[in-house]
Amino acid sequence: MLEEIEELRRRGVEVIPASGKAVRIDKLSARYREVAKQTLFLHPPAPWLLLHALWLCLWRMGTLGSVLRRIVLQGDETPKQRVHALGHTWLGACYALQMAKRGVQHIHAHHGYFSSWVAIVAARLLGIEFSLTLHGSDLLRNAPYLDLKLQECACCFTISEFNRRYLLEHYPRIEPAKIILRRLGVDSNRDRLASSRCHTTEEISLFAVGRLHPVKDHAFLVRACFLLRQRGVRVRCSIAGDGPERERLQQMIRELQLEGLVKLLGHVEREKLGPYYRAADIVALTSQSEGIPLVLMEAMAEGAIVLAPAITGIPELVIPGKTGFLFTPGSQENFVRQVELIRSALPQLGQMRGSACKHVFQQFNRTKNLEAFAGDLLQQLNRLPEYSRHENPILQQI
């Protein structure tokens, strides 16, 4: 999202970043710290703002009528989800009040969670349009009220062809032209090949990156390391990331007696991941749900061999046998077999490294894809041909 903000600002668009919850600015890198200082944090709202927002909701009940009916009377959402939606409606009114005097002309929300509901409410109250970007889990695993979000938005960007087809199949009333494929990307160098690496087949090193959260399923990777050791494979594994699963994973490592073989590195800054990618024999992803992970793009751009589950849009990036390897989702046995296959073939995988790097450069190039996203968004807003810095429009990013 930071790169999108920078690209839009480069084109003269004034962007007000917004976020649901405040973050610890002192823990951010310098680049993100500067944007965090500019960010409007929606939570927790001031008491006076809550009261004003409640009055606004009551006063503009007619404007919010269909939204409130959808929350209370329609759909198959759970009671808990309905209560959350009512709370997010209130927060959306708070947001609208904060934006009312800033000349906001459009709201763009990332992910289909509560931010997109806040965007619906605020856009209605302000009499403007909103758009959103859907990534992966926000439409596949947890998609409350997504029908209304798609109906209300001016356009919806999504990051994979799999996602686009999924939306058109499951929400057939949505106009197909409204769903726009715009891939994410990384900084890639088509000349950055890793064929000169010296890898040994005596020991295999795995590296994984991701928040320590159940959906990332790092426990799957830890168990796989245990199975590999049982088969006599010398394996080492490092996992970069932090999160609520850390304690559970540490306990599992102790119980399986993998201390010294599996290491939890904690949070590693994205700009410092390069050496880890280049040192690993395999960069592994074991998530249960994903869009198209930046981690895999970054690793492939560094010439790393990747192994990932054959889910969602991942096969659009990891083409089996050409740009990487896939395993059967949820199959520990298939994952282990793929690791053993890669281990035996490592000296012959130089061409695959080059193909992976080239594929990222062509299809997942951050610069090209950001330019395309910004152009599409401004075109949707009918601002592209006559756009001028002197118009000073404001694009709101949640």
C-alpha positions as a LaTeX table, in Angstrom:
\begin{tabular}{lrrr}
\hline
Residue & $x$ (\AA) & $y$ (\AA) & $z$ (\AA) \\
\hline
Met1 & 0.00 & 0.00 & 0.00 \\
Leu2 & 2.88 & 2.36 & 0.72 \\
Glu3 & 4.12 & 1.99 & $-2.85$ \\
Glu4 & 0.63 & 2.76 & $-4.19$ \\
Ile5 & 0.50 & 5.93 & $-2.10$ \\
Glu6 & 3.90 & 6.98 & $-3.42$ \\
Glu7 & 2.89 & 6.32 & $-7.03$ \\
Leu8 & $-0.34$ & 8.29 & $-6.70$ \\
Arg9 & 1.48 & 11.18 & $-5.05$ \\
Arg10 & 4.03 & 11.11 & $-7.87$ \\
Arg11 & 1.11 & 11.76 & $-10.22$ \\
Gly12 & 0.01 & 14.76 & $-8.16$ \\
Val13 & $-2.77$ & 13.09 & $-6.18$ \\
Glu14 & $-3.06$ & 14.17 & $-2.57$ \\
Val15 & $-3.40$ & 11.02 & $-0.46$ \\
Ile16 & $-4.50$ & 10.87 & 3.17 \\
Pro17 & $-3.46$ & 7.46 & 4.54 \\
Ala18 & $-5.80$ & 5.94 & 7.12 \\
Ser19 & $-5.62$ & 2.88 & 9.30 \\
Gly20 & $-8.02$ & 1.13 & 11.64 \\
Lys21 & $-5.68$ & 0.88 & 14.60 \\
Ala22 & $-2.69$ & 2.88 & 15.76 \\
Val23 & 0.76 & 1.30 & 15.42 \\
Arg24 & 4.00 & 1.65 & 17.35 \\
Ile25 & 5.81 & 4.15 & 15.14 \\
Asp26 & 9.13 & 3.55 & 16.90 \\
Lys27 & 9.11 & $-0.07$ & 15.63 \\
Leu28 & 8.81 & 0.94 & 11.98 \\
Ser29 & 11.58 & 1.54 & 9.48 \\
Ala30 & 12.30 & 5.18 & 8.57 \\
Arg31 & 10.32 & 4.96 & 5.33 \\
Tyr32 & 7.18 & 3.59 & 7.00 \\
Arg33 & 7.61 & 5.83 & 10.03 \\
Glu34 & 7.20 & 8.94 & 7.90 \\
Val35 & 3.94 & 7.69 & 6.38 \\
Ala36 & 2.68 & 6.58 & 9.81 \\
Lys37 & 3.09 & 10.15 & 11.05 \\
Gln38 & 0.75 & 11.28 & 8.25 \\
Thr39 & $-1.81$ & 8.54 & 8.88 \\
Leu40 & $-5.27$ & 9.11 & 10.29 \\
Phe41 & $-5.90$ & 6.31 & 12.79 \\
Leu42 & $-9.61$ & 5.57 & 13.14 \\
His43 & $-9.43$ & 3.75 & 16.45 \\
Pro44 & $-9.93$ & 4.62 & 19.22 \\
Pro45 & $-12.20$ & 7.56 & 18.30 \\
Ala46 & $-12.67$ & 10.45 & 20.73 \\
Pro47 & $-15.87$ & 10.38 & 22.84 \\
Trp48 & $-17.19$ & 13.59 & 21.28 \\
Leu49 & $-16.67$ & 12.10 & 17.82 \\
Leu50 & $-18.62$ & 8.97 & 18.76 \\
Leu51 & $-21.56$ & 11.05 & 19.96 \\
His52 & $-21.50$ & 13.21 & 16.85 \\
Ala53 & $-21.31$ & 10.09 & 14.65 \\
Leu54 & $-24.28$ & 8.50 & 16.41 \\
Trp55 & $-26.31$ & 11.65 & 15.81 \\
Leu56 & $-25.21$ & 11.63 & 12.16 \\
Cys57 & $-26.36$ & 8.01 & 11.71 \\
Leu58 & $-29.77$ & 8.84 & 13.16 \\
Trp59 & $-30.10$ & 12.03 & 11.14 \\
Arg60 & $-29.08$ & 10.32 & 7.89 \\
Met61 & $-31.02$ & 7.11 & 8.51 \\
Gly62 & $-32.55$ & 7.33 & 5.06 \\
Thr63 & $-29.11$ & 7.39 & 3.44 \\
Leu64 & $-27.98$ & 4.34 & 5.41 \\
Gly65 & $-31.33$ & 2.52 & 5.29 \\
Ser66 & $-30.43$ & $-0.22$ & 2.79 \\
Val67 & $-27.07$ & $-0.77$ & 4.50 \\
Leu68 & $-28.73$ & $-1.20$ & 7.89 \\
Arg69 & $-31.39$ & $-3.53$ & 6.44 \\
Arg70 & $-28.64$ & $-5.67$ & 4.94 \\
Ile71 & $-26.95$ & $-5.89$ & 8.34 \\
Val72 & $-30.03$ & $-6.81$ & 10.33 \\
Leu73 & $-32.47$ & $-8.59$ & 8.02 \\
Gln74 & $-30.66$ & $-10.09$ & 5.05 \\
Gly75 & $-27.84$ & $-12.53$ & 4.30 \\
Asp76 & $-26.51$ & $-15.47$ & 6.32 \\
Glu77 & $-23.96$ & $-13.66$ & 8.50 \\
Thr78 & $-23.70$ & $-14.73$ & 12.13 \\
Pro79 & $-25.11$ & $-12.59$ & 14.98 \\
Lys80 & $-21.54$ & $-11.71$ & 15.95 \\
Gln81 & $-20.76$ & $-10.50$ & 12.43 \\
Arg82 & $-23.94$ & $-8.40$ & 12.40 \\
Val83 & $-23.02$ & $-6.74$ & 15.69 \\
His84 & $-19.54$ & $-6.00$ & 14.33 \\
Ala85 & $-21.06$ & $-4.50$ & 11.18 \\
Leu86 & $-23.23$ & $-2.16$ & 13.27 \\
Gly87 & $-20.12$ & $-1.06$ & 15.17 \\
His88 & $-18.22$ & $-0.53$ & 11.93 \\
Thr89 & $-21.16$ & 1.54 & 10.62 \\
Trp90 & $-20.70$ & 3.80 & 13.62 \\
Leu91 & $-16.97$ & 3.96 & 12.91 \\
Gly92 & $-17.71$ & 4.78 & 9.28 \\
Ala93 & $-19.74$ & 7.77 & 10.43 \\
Cys94 & $-16.80$ & 8.87 & 12.60 \\
Tyr95 & $-14.58$ & 8.59 & 9.56 \\
Ala96 & $-16.98$ & 10.60 & 7.41 \\
Leu97 & $-17.00$ & 13.41 & 9.97 \\
Gln98 & $-13.19$ & 13.51 & 9.97 \\
Met99 & $-13.12$ & 13.64 & 6.17 \\
Ala100 & $-15.99$ & 16.07 & 5.63 \\
Lys101 & $-13.82$ & 19.19 & 5.75 \\
Arg102 & $-10.88$ & 17.73 & 3.81 \\
Gly103 & $-12.40$ & 17.75 & 0.35 \\
Val104 & $-12.28$ & 13.98 & $-0.09$ \\
Gln105 & $-13.46$ & 12.90 & $-3.54$ \\
His106 & $-12.85$ & 9.16 & $-3.40$ \\
Ile107 & $-12.10$ & 6.43 & $-0.86$ \\
His108 & $-10.00$ & 3.38 & $-1.65$ \\
Ala109 & $-10.00$ & 0.50 & 0.82 \\
His110 & $-7.59$ & $-2.42$ & 0.98 \\
His111 & $-9.01$ & $-5.85$ & 1.89 \\
Gly112 & $-12.64$ & $-6.85$ & 2.19 \\
Tyr113 & $-12.72$ & $-6.77$ & 5.98 \\
Phe114 & $-14.01$ & $-3.96$ & 8.19 \\
Ser115 & $-12.16$ & $-1.23$ & 6.25 \\
Ser116 & $-14.36$ & $-1.79$ & 3.21 \\
Trp117 & $-17.50$ & $-1.54$ & 5.37 \\
Val118 & $-16.20$ & 1.72 & 6.85 \\
Ala119 & $-15.64$ & 2.87 & 3.27 \\
Ile120 & $-19.24$ & 2.04 & 2.24 \\
Val121 & $-20.71$ & 4.03 & 5.12 \\
Ala122 & $-18.36$ & 7.00 & 4.81 \\
Ala123 & $-18.80$ & 7.19 & 1.04 \\
Arg124 & $-22.59$ & 7.21 & 1.37 \\
Leu125 & $-22.57$ & 9.89 & 4.02 \\
Leu126 & $-20.13$ & 12.01 & 2.02 \\
Gly127 & $-21.91$ & 11.44 & $-1.28$ \\
Ile128 & $-18.79$ & 10.10 & $-3.02$ \\
Glu129 & $-17.63$ & 6.79 & $-4.50$ \\
Phe130 & $-15.27$ & 4.17 & $-3.13$ \\
Ser131 & $-13.22$ & 1.34 & $-4.56$ \\
Leu132 & $-11.40$ & $-1.58$ & $-2.98$ \\
Thr133 & $-8.64$ & $-4.10$ & $-3.50$ \\
Leu134 & $-9.29$ & $-7.74$ & $-2.58$ \\
His135 & $-6.29$ & $-9.95$ & $-1.89$ \\
Gly136 & $-7.02$ & $-13.53$ & $-0.80$ \\
Ser137 & $-8.42$ & $-14.57$ & 2.55 \\
Asp138 & $-10.74$ & $-11.56$ & 2.49 \\
Leu139 & $-12.83$ & $-13.25$ & $-0.21$ \\
Leu140 & $-12.04$ & $-16.94$ & 0.29 \\
Arg141 & $-12.14$ & $-17.53$ & 4.05 \\
Asn142 & $-13.92$ & $-14.60$ & 5.66 \\
Ala143 & $-16.17$ & $-12.56$ & 3.37 \\
Pro144 & $-19.14$ & $-11.16$ & 5.33 \\
Tyr145 & $-21.28$ & $-8.72$ & 3.34 \\
Leu146 & $-18.99$ & $-9.04$ & 0.33 \\
Asp147 & $-22.02$ & $-9.02$ & $-1.98$ \\
Leu148 & $-22.94$ & $-5.51$ & $-0.83$ \\
Lys149 & $-19.33$ & $-4.32$ & $-0.90$ \\
Leu150 & $-19.00$ & $-5.44$ & $-4.53$ \\
Gln151 & $-22.36$ & $-3.94$ & $-5.43$ \\
Glu152 & $-21.56$ & $-0.58$ & $-3.85$ \\
Cys153 & $-17.97$ & $-0.08$ & $-5.03$ \\
Ala154 & $-17.14$ & 1.85 & $-8.19$ \\
Cys155 & $-14.55$ & $-0.81$ & $-9.07$ \\
Cys156 & $-12.78$ & $-3.71$ & $-7.42$ \\
Phe157 & $-9.13$ & $-4.54$ & $-8.00$ \\
Thr158 & $-7.93$ & $-8.05$ & $-7.27$ \\
Ile159 & $-4.46$ & $-9.51$ & $-7.42$ \\
Ser160 & $-4.87$ & $-12.81$ & $-9.29$ \\
Glu161 & $-6.80$ & $-14.30$ & $-12.17$ \\
Phe162 & $-7.99$ & $-16.99$ & $-9.72$ \\
Asn163 & $-9.59$ & $-14.30$ & $-7.55$ \\
Arg164 & $-11.17$ & $-12.60$ & $-10.54$ \\
Arg165 & $-12.77$ & $-15.84$ & $-11.75$ \\
Tyr166 & $-13.89$ & $-16.67$ & $-8.21$ \\
Leu167 & $-15.66$ & $-13.32$ & $-7.83$ \\
Leu168 & $-17.40$ & $-13.57$ & $-11.20$ \\
Glu169 & $-18.54$ & $-17.13$ & $-10.44$ \\
His170 & $-19.79$ & $-16.51$ & $-6.89$ \\
Tyr171 & $-21.23$ & $-13.01$ & $-7.46$ \\
Pro172 & $-22.78$ & $-13.27$ & $-10.94$ \\
Arg173 & $-24.85$ & $-10.10$ & $-10.50$ \\
Ile174 & $-21.69$ & $-7.99$ & $-10.38$ \\
Glu175 & $-20.77$ & $-6.37$ & $-13.69$ \\
Pro176 & $-17.62$ & $-8.18$ & $-14.95$ \\
Ala177 & $-15.97$ & $-4.92$ & $-16.06$ \\
Lys178 & $-16.03$ & $-3.77$ & $-12.44$ \\
Ile179 & $-13.56$ & $-6.53$ & $-11.43$ \\
Ile180 & $-10.05$ & $-5.50$ & $-12.52$ \\
Leu181 & $-7.00$ & $-7.76$ & $-12.36$ \\
Arg182 & $-3.98$ & $-5.86$ & $-11.07$ \\
Arg183 & $-1.12$ & $-7.95$ & $-9.79$ \\
Leu184 & 1.20 & $-7.00$ & $-6.97$ \\
Gly185 & 4.92 & $-6.96$ & $-7.60$ \\
Val186 & 8.44 & $-6.63$ & $-6.28$ \\
Asp187 & 11.59 & $-4.88$ & $-7.40$ \\
Ser188 & 13.14 & $-7.42$ & $-9.73$ \\
Asn189 & 16.39 & $-7.64$ & $-11.64$ \\
Arg190 & 16.31 & $-9.91$ & $-14.68$ \\
Asp191 & 20.12 & $-10.20$ & $-14.54$ \\
Arg192 & 20.17 & $-11.37$ & $-10.91$ \\
Leu193 & 20.74 & $-15.09$ & $-11.30$ \\
Ala194 & 21.98 & $-17.49$ & $-8.64$ \\
Ser195 & 23.54 & $-20.19$ & $-10.81$ \\
Ser196 & 26.92 & $-19.60$ & $-9.22$ \\
Arg197 & 25.76 & $-20.77$ & $-5.78$ \\
Cys198 & 27.36 & $-23.82$ & $-4.27$ \\
His199 & 24.73 & $-26.06$ & $-2.69$ \\
Thr200 & 25.39 & $-29.40$ & $-1.08$ \\
Thr201 & 23.00 & $-32.33$ & $-1.21$ \\
Glu202 & 24.18 & $-33.59$ & 2.18 \\
Glu203 & 22.01 & $-31.07$ & 4.05 \\
Ile204 & 18.95 & $-29.16$ & 2.90 \\
Ser205 & 18.17 & $-25.71$ & 4.26 \\
Leu206 & 14.61 & $-24.35$ & 4.32 \\
Phe207 & 13.57 & $-20.76$ & 4.87 \\
Ala208 & 10.05 & $-19.41$ & 5.46 \\
Val209 & 8.73 & $-15.89$ & 5.98 \\
Gly210 & 5.36 & $-14.91$ & 7.38 \\
Arg211 & 3.42 & $-13.79$ & 10.40 \\
Leu212 & 3.19 & $-16.56$ & 13.00 \\
His213 & $-0.55$ & $-16.98$ & 12.58 \\
Pro214 & $-2.63$ & $-20.18$ & 12.22 \\
Val215 & $-3.52$ & $-19.44$ & 8.58 \\
Lys216 & 0.21 & $-19.39$ & 7.71 \\
Asp217 & 0.46 & $-22.92$ & 9.20 \\
His218 & 4.12 & $-22.90$ & 10.19 \\
Ala219 & 3.28 & $-25.92$ & 12.36 \\
Phe220 & 2.96 & $-27.85$ & 9.08 \\
Leu221 & 6.53 & $-26.88$ & 8.22 \\
Val222 & 7.86 & $-27.85$ & 11.66 \\
Arg223 & 6.21 & $-31.29$ & 11.41 \\
Ala224 & 7.64 & $-31.70$ & 7.91 \\
Cys225 & 11.13 & $-31.08$ & 9.28 \\
Phe226 & 10.51 & $-33.82$ & 11.85 \\
Leu227 & 9.44 & $-36.26$ & 9.10 \\
Leu228 & 12.47 & $-35.37$ & 6.98 \\
Arg229 & 14.78 & $-36.08$ & 9.90 \\
Gln230 & 13.04 & $-39.40$ & 10.48 \\
Arg231 & 13.80 & $-40.30$ & 6.85 \\
Gly232 & 17.46 & $-39.58$ & 7.42 \\
Val233 & 17.52 & $-36.21$ & 5.64 \\
Arg234 & 19.76 & $-33.61$ & 7.26 \\
Val235 & 17.58 & $-30.52$ & 7.37 \\
Arg236 & 17.81 & $-27.03$ & 8.82 \\
Cys237 & 14.94 & $-24.57$ & 8.83 \\
Ser238 & 14.66 & $-20.88$ & 9.69 \\
Ile239 & 11.35 & $-19.03$ & 10.04 \\
Ala240 & 11.24 & $-15.22$ & 9.92 \\
Gly241 & 8.21 & $-13.60$ & 11.48 \\
Asp242 & 6.41 & $-13.01$ & 14.73 \\
Gly243 & 2.87 & $-13.39$ & 15.97 \\
Pro244 & 0.45 & $-15.23$ & 18.25 \\
Glu245 & 1.64 & $-18.71$ & 17.25 \\
Arg246 & 5.22 & $-18.19$ & 18.43 \\
Glu247 & 4.85 & $-19.86$ & 21.83 \\
Arg248 & 2.99 & $-22.84$ & 20.37 \\
Leu249 & 5.63 & $-23.31$ & 17.69 \\
Gln250 & 8.45 & $-23.13$ & 20.22 \\
Gln251 & 6.73 & $-25.81$ & 22.30 \\
Met252 & 6.31 & $-28.01$ & 19.23 \\
Ile253 & 9.99 & $-27.62$ & 18.36 \\
Arg254 & 10.93 & $-28.73$ & 21.87 \\
Glu255 & 8.53 & $-31.68$ & 21.87 \\
Leu256 & 9.82 & $-32.92$ & 18.50 \\
Gln257 & 13.42 & $-32.38$ & 19.67 \\
Leu258 & 14.20 & $-30.05$ & 16.79 \\
Glu259 & 16.11 & $-27.46$ & 18.82 \\
Gly260 & 19.10 & $-26.32$ & 16.81 \\
Leu261 & 17.49 & $-27.53$ & 13.56 \\
Val262 & 14.42 & $-25.26$ & 13.43 \\
Lys263 & 14.91 & $-21.64$ & 14.45 \\
Leu264 & 12.36 & $-18.88$ & 14.93 \\
Leu265 & 14.16 & $-15.70$ & 13.89 \\
Gly266 & 11.47 & $-13.26$ & 14.96 \\
His267 & 10.62 & $-10.25$ & 12.84 \\
Val268 & 13.08 & $-9.50$ & 10.04 \\
Glu269 & 12.79 & $-6.23$ & 8.10 \\
Arg270 & 11.75 & $-6.88$ & 4.50 \\
Glu271 & 14.80 & $-5.08$ & 3.13 \\
Lys272 & 17.04 & $-7.45$ & 5.11 \\
Leu273 & 15.55 & $-10.70$ & 3.77 \\
Gly274 & 17.73 & $-10.90$ & 0.64 \\
Pro275 & 20.66 & $-12.77$ & 2.23 \\
Tyr276 & 18.26 & $-15.30$ & 3.78 \\
Tyr277 & 16.63 & $-16.00$ & 0.40 \\
Arg278 & 20.01 & $-16.42$ & $-1.28$ \\
Ala279 & 21.39 & $-18.72$ & 1.43 \\
Ala280 & 18.42 & $-21.12$ & 1.48 \\
Asp281 & 18.15 & $-24.21$ & $-0.68$ \\
Ile282 & 14.34 & $-23.89$ & $-0.60$ \\
Val283 & 12.08 & $-20.98$ & 0.31 \\
Ala284 & 8.94 & $-22.72$ & 1.55 \\
Leu285 & 5.39 & $-21.47$ & 1.98 \\
Thr286 & 2.84 & $-23.60$ & 3.85 \\
Ser287 & $-0.15$ & $-21.25$ & 4.18 \\
Gln288 & $-3.70$ & $-22.54$ & 4.13 \\
Ser289 & $-4.93$ & $-19.46$ & 2.26 \\
Glu290 & $-3.12$ & $-16.79$ & 0.25 \\
Gly291 & $-3.49$ & $-14.39$ & $-2.61$ \\
Ile292 & $-0.18$ & $-14.40$ & $-4.47$ \\
Pro293 & 2.43 & $-13.91$ & $-1.73$ \\
Leu294 & 5.06 & $-11.22$ & $-2.09$ \\
Val295 & 7.42 & $-13.53$ & $-0.21$ \\
Leu296 & 7.48 & $-15.94$ & $-3.15$ \\
Met297 & 8.00 & $-13.09$ & $-5.63$ \\
Glu298 & 10.90 & $-11.71$ & $-3.60$ \\
Ala299 & 12.51 & $-15.12$ & $-3.27$ \\
Met300 & 12.18 & $-15.88$ & $-6.99$ \\
Ala301 & 13.58 & $-12.46$ & $-7.86$ \\
Glu302 & 16.63 & $-13.43$ & $-5.80$ \\
Gly303 & 16.98 & $-16.65$ & $-7.79$ \\
Ala304 & 15.73 & $-18.90$ & $-4.98$ \\
Ile305 & 13.96 & $-22.23$ & $-5.46$ \\
Val306 & 10.44 & $-22.01$ & $-4.02$ \\
Leu307 & 8.02 & $-24.66$ & $-2.78$ \\
Ala308 & 4.40 & $-23.67$ & $-2.15$ \\
Pro309 & 0.90 & $-25.18$ & $-1.96$ \\
Ala310 & $-1.11$ & $-25.42$ & $-5.17$ \\
Ile311 & $-3.85$ & $-23.06$ & $-3.96$ \\
Thr312 & $-5.60$ & $-19.89$ & $-5.18$ \\
Gly313 & $-3.41$ & $-17.74$ & $-7.44$ \\
Ile314 & $-0.06$ & $-19.27$ & $-6.49$ \\
Pro315 & 0.15 & $-21.45$ & $-9.67$ \\
Glu316 & 0.07 & $-18.21$ & $-11.69$ \\
Leu317 & 3.43 & $-17.38$ & $-10.11$ \\
Val318 & 4.93 & $-20.79$ & $-9.34$ \\
Ile319 & 4.67 & $-22.84$ & $-12.52$ \\
Pro320 & 5.55 & $-26.44$ & $-11.55$ \\
Gly321 & 8.88 & $-27.58$ & $-12.96$ \\
Lys322 & 9.50 & $-24.22$ & $-14.66$ \\
Thr323 & 9.62 & $-21.46$ & $-12.03$ \\
Gly324 & 9.34 & $-23.53$ & $-8.86$ \\
Phe325 & 7.61 & $-26.45$ & $-7.19$ \\
Leu326 & 4.11 & $-27.00$ & $-5.82$ \\
Phe327 & 2.82 & $-29.52$ & $-3.29$ \\
Thr328 & $-0.63$ & $-30.92$ & $-2.66$ \\
Pro329 & $-2.35$ & $-28.63$ & $-0.10$ \\
Gly330 & $-2.42$ & $-30.18$ & 3.36 \\
Ser331 & $-0.36$ & $-33.23$ & 2.35 \\
Gln332 & 2.67 & $-33.60$ & 4.61 \\
Glu333 & 3.80 & $-36.64$ & 2.61 \\
Asn334 & 3.72 & $-34.77$ & $-0.71$ \\
Phe335 & 5.56 & $-31.80$ & 0.78 \\
Val336 & 8.33 & $-34.08$ & 2.08 \\
Arg337 & 8.59 & $-35.87$ & $-1.27$ \\
Gln338 & 8.96 & $-32.53$ & $-3.05$ \\
Val339 & 11.74 & $-31.48$ & $-0.66$ \\
Glu340 & 13.57 & $-34.77$ & $-1.31$ \\
Leu341 & 13.13 & $-34.28$ & $-5.08$ \\
Ile342 & 14.52 & $-30.74$ & $-4.93$ \\
Arg343 & 17.41 & $-31.89$ & $-2.75$ \\
Ser344 & 18.50 & $-34.46$ & $-5.31$ \\
Ala345 & 18.13 & $-32.03$ & $-8.22$ \\
Leu346 & 19.68 & $-28.87$ & $-6.72$ \\
Pro347 & 22.84 & $-28.85$ & $-8.89$ \\
Gln348 & 20.67 & $-28.96$ & $-12.06$ \\
Leu349 & 18.21 & $-26.17$ & $-11.15$ \\
Gly350 & 20.15 & $-23.20$ & $-12.50$ \\
Gln351 & 17.79 & $-22.82$ & $-15.48$ \\
Met352 & 14.76 & $-22.83$ & $-13.17$ \\
Arg353 & 16.28 & $-20.02$ & $-11.11$ \\
Gly354 & 16.70 & $-17.94$ & $-14.24$ \\
Ser355 & 13.17 & $-18.71$ & $-15.47$ \\
Ala356 & 11.71 & $-17.76$ & $-12.09$ \\
Cys357 & 13.55 & $-14.46$ & $-12.03$ \\
Lys358 & 12.48 & $-13.68$ & $-15.60$ \\
His359 & 8.83 & $-14.58$ & $-14.84$ \\
Val360 & 8.77 & $-12.18$ & $-11.88$ \\
Phe361 & 10.37 & $-9.44$ & $-13.96$ \\
Gln362 & 7.77 & $-9.81$ & $-16.71$ \\
Gln363 & 4.55 & $-10.44$ & $-14.75$ \\
Phe364 & 5.16 & $-9.24$ & $-11.19$ \\
Asn365 & 7.26 & $-6.15$ & $-11.71$ \\
Arg366 & 6.40 & $-3.64$ & $-9.01$ \\
Thr367 & 7.11 & $-0.52$ & $-11.06$ \\
Lys368 & 5.04 & $-1.61$ & $-14.05$ \\
Asn369 & 2.16 & $-2.93$ & $-11.97$ \\
Leu370 & 2.00 & 0.17 & $-9.76$ \\
Glu371 & 1.86 & 2.39 & $-12.83$ \\
Ala372 & $-0.95$ & 0.23 & $-14.23$ \\
Phe373 & $-2.89$ & 0.30 & $-10.95$ \\
Ala374 & $-2.66$ & 4.09 & $-10.62$ \\
Gly375 & $-3.64$ & 4.57 & $-14.25$ \\
Asp376 & $-6.65$ & 2.26 & $-13.90$ \\
Leu377 & $-7.82$ & 3.93 & $-10.71$ \\
Leu378 & $-7.56$ & 7.44 & $-12.09$ \\
Gln379 & $-9.29$ & 6.32 & $-15.28$ \\
Gln380 & $-12.13$ & 4.88 & $-13.21$ \\
Leu381 & $-12.43$ & 8.29 & $-11.59$ \\
Asn382 & $-12.51$ & 9.93 & $-15.05$ \\
Arg383 & $-9.39$ & 11.91 & $-14.18$ \\
Leu384 & $-6.77$ & 10.46 & $-16.47$ \\
Pro385 & $-7.01$ & 12.59 & $-19.66$ \\
Glu386 & $-7.57$ & 16.00 & $-18.08$ \\
Tyr387 & $-5.79$ & 15.35 & $-14.79$ \\
Ser388 & $-3.87$ & 18.34 & $-13.43$ \\
Arg389 & $-1.95$ & 19.01 & $-10.24$ \\
His390 & $-3.93$ & 22.22 & $-9.89$ \\
Glu391 & $-7.15$ & 20.21 & $-9.40$ \\
Asn392 & $-5.64$ & 18.86 & $-6.16$ \\
Pro393 & $-8.06$ & 15.92 & $-5.70$ \\
Ile394 & $-7.79$ & 13.81 & $-2.53$ \\
Leu395 & $-7.72$ & 10.04 & $-2.71$ \\
Gln396 & $-8.42$ & 8.44 & 0.65 \\
Gln397 & $-6.61$ & 5.18 & 1.33 \\
Ile398 & $-7.79$ & 2.97 & 4.18 \\
\hline
\end{tabular}
